[in-house]
Amino acid sequence: MRDRAVMLMREALELLDAAGESDAALHLQWAHDIAARVPVLQPDDEIDLKRFLDEP
């Protein structure tokens, strides 16, 4: 059931982004990360921006 909720949150994030609802998307992203058990970034962590780009 949690996996389905995470999938629906991903879909909702895309819709909110397309609608320009950045504030709502930020809050939903936080909820998504908690439900998907995404580890919290630490001060020395580096963000891999390639995974956020649409290009291969």
C-alpha positions as CSV (number, residue, x, y, z in Angstrom):
1,M,0.0,0.0,0.0
2,R,2.9,2.4,0.8
3,D,4.4,1.7,-2.6
4,R,1.2,2.8,-4.3
5,A,1.0,5.9,-2.2
6,V,4.6,6.8,-3.2
7,M,3.8,6.3,-6.9
8,L,0.7,8.5,-6.6
9,M,2.8,11.2,-4.9
10,R,5.3,11.1,-7.8
11,E,2.5,11.6,-10.2
12,A,1.0,14.4,-8.2
13,L,4.4,16.1,-8.0
14,E,4.6,16.1,-11.8
15,L,1.1,17.7,-12.0
16,L,1.9,20.3,-9.4
17,D,5.1,21.2,-11.2
18,A,3.3,21.5,-14.5
19,A,0.7,23.7,-12.8
20,G,3.3,26.0,-11.3
21,E,2.4,25.0,-7.8
22,S,5.9,25.1,-6.4
23,D,4.9,25.6,-2.7
24,A,2.6,22.6,-2.7
25,A,5.1,20.5,-4.6
26,L,7.8,21.3,-2.0
27,H,5.6,20.0,0.8
28,L,4.6,17.0,-1.2
29,Q,8.3,16.3,-2.0
30,W,9.0,16.2,1.7
31,A,6.2,13.8,2.4
32,H,7.3,11.6,-0.6
33,D,10.8,11.4,0.7
34,I,9.6,10.4,4.1
35,A,7.3,7.7,2.7
36,A,9.9,6.5,0.2
37,R,12.5,6.4,3.0
38,V,14.9,8.6,1.2
39,P,17.9,9.2,3.5
40,V,18.4,12.7,4.8
41,L,21.3,14.6,3.3
42,Q,24.2,15.2,5.6
43,P,26.4,18.3,5.6
44,D,29.2,16.6,3.6
45,D,26.9,14.9,1.1
46,E,27.1,15.8,-2.6
47,I,24.0,16.0,-4.8
48,D,24.2,14.1,-8.1
49,L,22.4,16.6,-10.3
50,K,22.5,14.2,-13.3
51,R,19.7,12.1,-11.8
52,F,17.4,15.2,-11.9
53,L,18.1,16.1,-15.5
54,D,15.9,14.8,-18.4
55,E,19.0,14.1,-20.5
56,P,20.6,10.6,-20.4
